[in-house]
Amino acid sequence: NAKGNGYGGIFRNSFGDVISVFIGRDKEDSMFQHELNAVHKGLQIASQQGITRKELASDSLRVIKAINKMEVAPWQYQNQLRDVWALA
């Protein structure tokens, strides 16, 4: 919509209990971008909170494959993907 599309994530502890959530908005039309934004923002927040052990889950197989270097992401997302690798 005109205000943009949303993305978000959930932080859980090792018992599966919700400890934090986040949401964001972007005017980008690409679903890949929204899924990558959620991963990126989640890793940024985890880093800021000093969380060192992370397990990431996403419903985007393409994003997970790109993060694991099993698929080449579109060129316009390469810089953001490099930051994701650094944070992970």
GROMACS elastic network, one bead per residue, 0.5 to 0.9 nm:
[ bonds ]
;  ai    aj funct       b0    kb
    1     4     6  0.53029   500
    1     5     6  0.65660   500
    1    27     6  0.81231   500
    2     5     6  0.84901   500
    2    27     6  0.77156   500
    3    25     6  0.81286   500
    3    26     6  0.81736   500
    3    27     6  0.69746   500
    4    25     6  0.59336   500
    4    26     6  0.51312   500
    4    28     6  0.72164   500
    4    29     6  0.84211   500
    5    24     6  0.83865   500
    5    25     6  0.54529   500
    5    26     6  0.54855   500
    5    27     6  0.59847   500
    5    28     6  0.74417   500
    5    29     6  0.77715   500
    5    34     6  0.79604   500
    6    23     6  0.70104   500
    6    24     6  0.56102   500
    6    26     6  0.64322   500
    6    27     6  0.86806   500
    6    34     6  0.74293   500
    7    22     6  0.85008   500
    7    23     6  0.56906   500
    7    24     6  0.53259   500
    7    25     6  0.61822   500
    7    26     6  0.80499   500
    7    34     6  0.59927   500
    7    35     6  0.71065   500
    7    37     6  0.73225   500
    7    38     6  0.58282   500
    8    21     6  0.74070   500
    8    22     6  0.53519   500
    8    24     6  0.59768   500
    8    25     6  0.85786   500
    8    34     6  0.88620   500
    8    35     6  0.86467   500
    8    37     6  0.84641   500
    8    38     6  0.54818   500
    8    39     6  0.86555   500
    8    41     6  0.84344   500
    8    42     6  0.82628   500
    9    20     6  0.86091   500
    9    21     6  0.57083   500
    9    22     6  0.54403   500
    9    23     6  0.65934   500
    9    38     6  0.62072   500
    9    39     6  0.78229   500
    9    41     6  0.84696   500
    9    42     6  0.66050   500
   10    18     6  0.68616   500
   10    19     6  0.78117   500
   10    20     6  0.60293   500
   10    22     6  0.66166   500
   10    42     6  0.81281   500
   11    16     6  0.88204   500
   11    17     6  0.83458   500
   11    18     6  0.58860   500
   11    19     6  0.56337   500
   11    20     6  0.50246   500
   11    21     6  0.59386   500
   11    22     6  0.85092   500
   11    42     6  0.80814   500
   11    46     6  0.85977   500
   12    15     6  0.75049   500
   12    16     6  0.51902   500
   12    17     6  0.51533   500
   12    19     6  0.53585   500
   12    20     6  0.70868   500
   12    21     6  0.88763   500
   13    16     6  0.53166   500
   13    17     6  0.55221   500
   13    18     6  0.66843   500
   13    19     6  0.65458   500
   14    17     6  0.75042   500
   15    18     6  0.89859   500
   16    19     6  0.89247   500
   18    21     6  0.77340   500
   21    42     6  0.89735   500
   22    38     6  0.87497   500
   22    41     6  0.83932   500
   22    42     6  0.77329   500
   22    45     6  0.88961   500
   23    38     6  0.80513   500
   23    41     6  0.88902   500
   24    37     6  0.83039   500
   24    38     6  0.77848   500
   24    41     6  0.83870   500
   25    28     6  0.89801   500
   25    34     6  0.84552   500
   26    29     6  0.83139   500
   26    33     6  0.88046   500
   26    34     6  0.73658   500
   26    37     6  0.85512   500
   28    31     6  0.82297   500
   28    33     6  0.69762   500
   28    34     6  0.75248   500
   29    32     6  0.88724   500
   29    33     6  0.77671   500
   29    34     6  0.81746   500
   30    33     6  0.51456   500
   30    34     6  0.65701   500
   30    35     6  0.88590   500
   31    34     6  0.50524   500
   31    35     6  0.62041   500
   31    36     6  0.84645   500
   31    60     6  0.87937   500
   32    35     6  0.52573   500
   32    36     6  0.60458   500
   32    37     6  0.84528   500
   32    60     6  0.75797   500
   32    62     6  0.73884   500
   32    63     6  0.66370   500
   32    77     6  0.89986   500
   33    36     6  0.50338   500
   33    37     6  0.59087   500
   33    38     6  0.86137   500
   33    63     6  0.88061   500
   33    77     6  0.75045   500
   34    38     6  0.63070   500
   34    39     6  0.87933   500
   35    38     6  0.51910   500
   35    39     6  0.64646   500
   35    40     6  0.86544   500
   35    58     6  0.75484   500
   35    59     6  0.80727   500
   35    60     6  0.65248   500
   35    63     6  0.68569   500
   36    39     6  0.51260   500
   36    40     6  0.59775   500
   36    41     6  0.84666   500
   36    60     6  0.86769   500
   36    63     6  0.62608   500
   36    64     6  0.89431   500
   36    77     6  0.84912   500
   36    80     6  0.81015   500
   36    81     6  0.77989   500
   36    84     6  0.86157   500
   37    40     6  0.50177   500
   37    41     6  0.59068   500
   37    42     6  0.83192   500
   37    80     6  0.84855   500
   38    41     6  0.52835   500
   38    42     6  0.60019   500
   38    43     6  0.85748   500
   38    58     6  0.87302   500
   39    42     6  0.51607   500
   39    43     6  0.61975   500
   39    44     6  0.86229   500
   39    56     6  0.78346   500
   39    57     6  0.85790   500
   39    58     6  0.76886   500
   39    63     6  0.87031   500
   39    84     6  0.75682   500
   40    43     6  0.52597   500
   40    44     6  0.61915   500
   40    45     6  0.87166   500
   40    80     6  0.76014   500
   40    81     6  0.80540   500
   40    83     6  0.77018   500
   40    84     6  0.55671   500
   40    87     6  0.81948   500
   41    44     6  0.50074   500
   41    45     6  0.61676   500
   41    46     6  0.85453   500
   41    84     6  0.89792   500
   42    45     6  0.52014   500
   42    46     6  0.61161   500
   42    47     6  0.85761   500
   43    47     6  0.60734   500
   43    48     6  0.85622   500
   43    54     6  0.84657   500
   43    56     6  0.88631   500
   43    84     6  0.71519   500
   43    87     6  0.60762   500
   43    88     6  0.67323   500
   44    47     6  0.51493   500
   44    48     6  0.62061   500
   44    49     6  0.86759   500
   44    84     6  0.84560   500
   44    87     6  0.69054   500
   45    48     6  0.50162   500
   45    49     6  0.61439   500
   45    50     6  0.86029   500
   45    51     6  0.86173   500
   46    49     6  0.51222   500
   46    50     6  0.62119   500
   46    51     6  0.50647   500
   46    52     6  0.76175   500
   46    54     6  0.80863   500
   46    87     6  0.89037   500
   47    50     6  0.50972   500
   47    51     6  0.57714   500
   47    52     6  0.72075   500
   47    87     6  0.71052   500
   47    88     6  0.88954   500
   48    51     6  0.76734   500
   49    52     6  0.89456   500
   51    54     6  0.71445   500
   54    88     6  0.77418   500
   56    64     6  0.89404   500
   57    60     6  0.87898   500
   57    64     6  0.81684   500
   58    61     6  0.73161   500
   58    63     6  0.78274   500
   58    64     6  0.70059   500
   59    63     6  0.86383   500
   59    64     6  0.85273   500
   60    63     6  0.54127   500
   60    64     6  0.64244   500
   60    65     6  0.86771   500
   61    64     6  0.51037   500
   61    65     6  0.60149   500
   61    66     6  0.85082   500
   62    65     6  0.50748   500
   62    66     6  0.60849   500
   62    67     6  0.86045   500
   62    71     6  0.73111   500
   62    73     6  0.80799   500
   63    67     6  0.61142   500
   63    68     6  0.85388   500
   63    71     6  0.85878   500
   63    73     6  0.78520   500
   64    67     6  0.50864   500
   64    68     6  0.61366   500
   64    69     6  0.84812   500
   64    70     6  0.84322   500
   64    71     6  0.87997   500
   65    68     6  0.50626   500
   65    69     6  0.59865   500
   65    71     6  0.53054   500
   65    72     6  0.81512   500
   65    73     6  0.86705   500
   66    70     6  0.58529   500
   66    72     6  0.57813   500
   66    73     6  0.55919   500
   66    81     6  0.79424   500
   67    70     6  0.76430   500
   67    71     6  0.81850   500
   67    73     6  0.86796   500
   67    81     6  0.69977   500
   67    82     6  0.88818   500
   67    84     6  0.76325   500
   67    85     6  0.69504   500
   68    71     6  0.77466   500
   68    85     6  0.89437   500
   69    72     6  0.67073   500
   69    73     6  0.86829   500
   72    75     6  0.83523   500
   72    78     6  0.88867   500
   73    76     6  0.82170   500
   73    77     6  0.65812   500
   73    78     6  0.67086   500
   73    81     6  0.81939   500
   74    77     6  0.58415   500
   74    78     6  0.69828   500
   75    78     6  0.53272   500
   75    79     6  0.83750   500
   76    79     6  0.74695   500
   76    80     6  0.84996   500
   77    80     6  0.54230   500
   77    81     6  0.60543   500
   77    82     6  0.87021   500
   78    82     6  0.61370   500
   78    83     6  0.87182   500
   79    82     6  0.51275   500
   79    83     6  0.64668   500
   79    84     6  0.87701   500
   80    83     6  0.51234   500
   80    84     6  0.63102   500
   80    85     6  0.88022   500
   81    85     6  0.62786   500
   81    86     6  0.86582   500
   82    85     6  0.50973   500
   82    86     6  0.62878   500
   82    87     6  0.87218   500
   83    86     6  0.50127   500
   83    87     6  0.61749   500
   83    88     6  0.85219   500
   84    87     6  0.51355   500
   84    88     6  0.59965   500
   85    88     6  0.51321   500
